[in-house]
């Protein structure tokens, strides 16, 4: 029940604020707006002010902002189609940008709760790592990995995913104001977690150098009888350093929250590129069913559940904003693409032709949603 309520509220907030972005920019630019609605379906409440209907509807899974002349001809001077193309472009992008802004605001709340945070400055080099011999030192600021620019710690986690055993990596650091590049193999970190009757034994091997640590069961590490006698192995390829920590203050929280927002945007484009290049299959995408499952996982994640849910909403709303602005028919980005063509041609594409393209795009999007939802359901039974 809690999962259902949180999921509904999450979609309601993300979609309603998306539509509010269209609404507020439309009002500022003097567009004639017919209705702004929270929810879909039968009306529960309605009011009219300044020729705009405001309504609350029975199905709380989003909302909409209806502009005069958006889908049909209108003689009103404020009709959507009668406005300058740059004004229409601003209205169209406002929804996605509002979603990204919501993610930024959520990170302003989240970041102080996880203080201190890791930075891209080396605190110390891991013993037995290859960068120890290469010459990277404590105090070095990592600014590049294999040609990719690194701005903060999350960039390191992103670009480290491509590391392979014995494949040389190039690390660029800034030391005393100068950039220096070092080449070395990634550090192989193999962790074996063994669950015993008395606790958990963690054996860590760094480039073949072993270390075993035992943890007794406690309130923080509860015993799970289903795991006793089992073990799991994780192998990672890392640079091989420990990052400096930075306390979050009222001054730097803005920069850190913005860095987190930019990182999620970068992550979305990186994921799309991996799908285009075949590194990630479409069957690994998640749809509505997968999102509900993930919300359920976060709700049941323990003491940090509230923070985890907030973080999930931030990720999803930024994903929604970025995806919606892609040049795909039926999405705001698709409409923006036609407006850019109109700006170049100095005349609009015939409405019936543009409408046909958007209709086909909508059918393909529905097909994709059905496909990923089917995969989500299949994963639940595995």
Buried (B, 14 or more C-beta within 10 A) or exposed (E): EEBEEBBBEBBBBBBBBBBBBBBBBBBEBEBBBBBBBBBBEEEEEEEEEEEBBBBBBEEBBBBBBBBBBBEEEBEEEBBBBBBEBEBBBBBBBBBBBBBBBBBBEBBBBBBBEEBEBBBBBBEEBBEBBBBBEBEBBEBBBBBBBBEEEBEBBBBBEBBBEBBEEEEEBEBBBBBEEEEBEBEBBBBBBBBBBBBBEEBBBBBBBBBEEEEEEEEEBEEEEEBEEEBEEEEEEEEEBBBBBEBBEBEBEEEBBBEBBEBBBBBBBBBBEBBBEBBEEEEBEEEEBBBBBBBBBBBBEBBEEEEEBEBBBBBBBBBBBBBBBBBBBBEBBBBBBBBBBBBEBBBEEEEBBEEEEBEEBBEEBBEEBEEEBEBBBEBBEEBEEE
